[in-house]
Amino acid sequence: MMRRVVVLSLAMTALLSWGTSLAGAFVAEIDTFTITRNGSLFFTDPFSDGVSPPSAPSPFSYGVQGTFPAGSESGGLLTLNTINGALSFNAQGVARRTLGATLLTDTSSDLSLGLKVDDTLLIQGTFVLVPITGPLFQTYGLQLIDALPGGATHQLIQLFVQFDDVTTHTVRLSYILQNFDAQTIIGLGSVPFAPPAGADEITLSLSRPDTSNDQFFASWTFLASGVPVGGGSFATPGLMFQGENFVRARFFASDSVPLPGSLVLVALGGCVLACARRWQSLRK
């Protein structure tokens, strides 16, 4: 009898711990967000005015997924706390909790405006090297998308730091192409996340150096007090402008969708009932 009580107690404790962990959040911080178009600075946000997105340096604004509470932008940093994120789905329909901001650049047919098919582009985000411990698919990074706010996404390229909870169970730097039309996710590169000693930030970069093709390349640079101390790049490019003449840039942090408290209680109830029935059957 005592053994069954102990086993039941341990099972309930483990399930409660699981539910509590899924209800947690991941916090990242971004230092600057910059876009260079055709060799000239197009946009930069140093997050220094204390006003969180959707506010952005004039004349731009952000489209926000989730909510940035008052105080999220402070001291030259913007905090991305996934507890304030919104439900999102990747190209294969897997749910995530995402907090992100998309710069609302022009999407018209006017190629002189926005980030268009005739532009060379460099999108960069500098993030604080926050620890990622998993196991909730914690990620932060940059994306280029071809969707209007509230509209369908066709392609999306993503350079990000992630906790790989599927294969290696380690932190990695990864570059992927999500095709929402084909419902596929294509890996373009992935390496272990190994910051050099003394590094305190990382700049993630997505670049299109040549307008004769639709290739975007991904690279990263580690920084120590603003000084580059190492980095790398992926050789395989991602393709955009596959049906649209524009892209939009965004930064984000995400994790797994938390298990609602009610579902934890239901799961606990099921565990208790199963154990009770097993105990009764053994007594007969």
Protein Blocks (a to p, Z undefined) as FASTA:
>chain_A
ZZmmmmmmmmmmmmmmmmmmmmmccddddfbdcddeehiafbdcehlnopacfbdcdfbd
cddehjddehkagghiacddfklpccdddfkopacddddddddddfbfblkgcjdfkbcc
dddddddddddebjnopacdddddfbdehiacfbdcdddddddfklnopacdddddddfk
lopacdfbdcdddddehiabdcdddddfbfkbccdcddddddeehiacbdcddfbdcdeh
iopabdcddddddddddddfklmmmmmmmmmmmmmmmmmmmmZZ
